[in-house]
Amino acid sequence: MISFESFTPAAGIPIYLQIISHIQRGIAAGTVTDGEEMPSRRVLSALLGINPNTAQKAYRMLEEEGLIESRAGAKSYIRVT
C-alpha cells in the first residue's frame, strides 16, 4: 500500500492537488509502482485529517489522468502505463 507518512501539506496549495503531486512524484521516483494498492478514501482522509470529499476529489482526478484504477466497492490501484 502506498505510504503517506512523508506527506506534509503545504500552505496555499489545495490538498487534493498535493495528494495528486505526491502520487506523481512517487511514480517518477519509482517508489510507487504499477498495481500498488491505494488506501481507501476514508482511510486517506483519516490519515491526513482532511474531509473525505477532498480525498474523493483527488482520487477522481487521478482516475481521469489514468494514474489509478478504481471500481465501485473495490480497492483502488496504481496504473502506470
Long-range contacts (C-beta under 8 A, 24 or more apart in sequence): 1-36, 1-37, 1-38, 1-39, 2-26, 2-32, 2-36, 2-37, 2-38, 2-39, 2-78, 4-39, 4-44, 4-47, 4-48, 7-48, 9-48, 15-48, 15-50, 15-54, 15-58, 16-54, 16-55, 16-57, 16-58, 16-61, 17-58, 19-44, 19-48, 19-55, 19-58, 20-58, 20-61, 20-62, 20-65, 20-67, 23-62, 23-67, 23-68, 23-78, 24-67, 27-67, 27-78, 27-80, 32-78, 33-78, 33-80, 34-78, 34-79, 34-80, 35-77, 35-78, 35-79, 36-77, 36-78, 37-75, 37-76, 37-77, 37-78, 38-68, 38-75, 38-76, 38-77, 38-78, 40-75, 40-76
